[in-house]
Amino acid sequence: MTKKQLALEIIKRLKEAYPDAGCTLDYDEAWKLLVSVRLAAQCTDARVNVIVEKLYEKFPDVDALAAAGVSEIEEIVRPCGLGKSKVSEQILEYVLRHLEIPCVIDADGLNLLARKKELLLQEAKEIILTPHMKEMAGMIGCTVSELAERRFEKLQKFVGDYGVVCALKDARTLVAAQGRQMFLNTAGNSAMAKAGSGDVLAGVIAGLLAQHMSAYDAAVLGVYLHACGGDEARKRCGAYSVLAQDLTEGIKICIKETKRGEN
């Protein structure tokens, strides 16, 4: 099946399953739904996100259909806000067992992973985790206070045990990987502590991975770019008014200024 044929199939099945829903997806949006069901990527149509799980249950073979699309994906971001349901857990498990491309895991993906850390113990997987302190404490099995007291030590042990790259988000984010020097980020500011800031970071790292950067380098550069974008956003918006979308604008300005300095 071609991409368009797969997408048309999903539109057909949506209409069959929910005839009163007034499905108006075009084939490109439907393709995003296919990948959403298969790899838990976000779909642009909010109505679709609500019915993904029901669709998965009603049409189990959608999984096989969407599998044909995996080869077109160069990196996976296990998304923020998908939830911690049984279906989400199954998707996470499938992705990690069959992973052949770099993967960034954030938010609910981390909460699910805390119950299945053994999925990380597989050979030659390029996986980047981006937990905040509470999520990391959940994966390690300690309190946030205990983690804060010995975060360098605990983070180094975790990446050594599981062979992942980990960007531990805090006021001063740490990036660690087995056999690599730990990176302590000193850029950024408190204005970045807003909803969606971590989502931007996951997206930046994924974009760098898509340019064939190594997992460790993508995590380090992603954290630094994200922080510099936050500093630029604070200059433009003030500490109180910075939103996640302002970080992306700040990152663009920082990259532009860097390029200008090279010329």
ZIRAHU-V592122 format. One record per backbone hydrogen bond with DSSP energy under -1.0 kcal/mol. CO is the residue of the C=O (numbers start at 1). NH is the residue of the N-H. If there is no record, write none. Layout:
CO&NH + CO&NH
//
This chain:
2&6 + 3&7 + 4&8 + 5&9 + 6&10 + 7&11 + 8&12 + 9&13 + 10&14 + 11&15 + 12&16 + 13&17 + 14&18 + 18&21 + 26&30 + 27&31 + 28&32 + 29&33 + 30&34 + 31&35 + 32&36 + 33&37 + 34&38 + 35&39 + 36&40 + 45&49 + 51&55 + 52&56 + 53&57 + 54&58 + 55&59 + 59&62 + 60&63 + 61&65 + 62&66 + 63&67 + 65&68 + 66&69 + 67&70 + 69&72 + 70&73 + 76&104 + 78&106 + 85&89 + 86&90 + 87&91 + 88&92 + 89&93 + 90&94 + 91&95 + 92&96 + 93&97 + 94&98 + 102&76 + 103&128 + 104&78 + 105&130 + 106&109 + 107&110 + 107&111 + 108&112 + 109&113 + 110&114 + 112&115 + 113&116 + 116&119 + 117&120 + 118&121 + 120&122 + 125&127 + 126&103 + 127&165 + 128&105 + 129&167 + 131&169 + 132&136 + 133&137 + 134&138 + 135&139 + 136&140 + 137&141 + 137&142 + 143&147 + 144&148 + 145&149 + 146&150 + 150&154 + 151&155 + 152&156 + 153&157 + 154&158 + 155&159 + 156&160 + 157&161 + 158&162 + 159&163 + 165&129 + 166&176 + 168&174 + 173&185 + 174&168 + 175&183 + 176&166 + 177&180 + 183&175 + 189&192 + 190&193 + 192&194 + 194&197 + 196&200 + 197&201 + 198&202 + 199&203 + 200&204 + 201&205 + 202&206 + 203&207 + 204&208 + 205&209 + 206&210 + 208&213 + 209&212 + 214&218 + 215&219 + 216&220 + 217&221 + 218&222 + 219&223 + 220&224 + 221&225 + 222&226 + 223&227 + 224&228 + 225&229 + 226&230 + 227&231 + 228&232 + 229&233 + 230&234 + 231&235 + 232&236 + 233&237 + 234&238 + 243&246 + 244&247 + 244&248 + 245&249 + 246&250 + 247&251 + 248&252 + 249&253 + 250&254 + 251&255 + 252&256 + 253&257 + 254&258 + 255&259 + 256&260 + 257&261 + 258&262
//
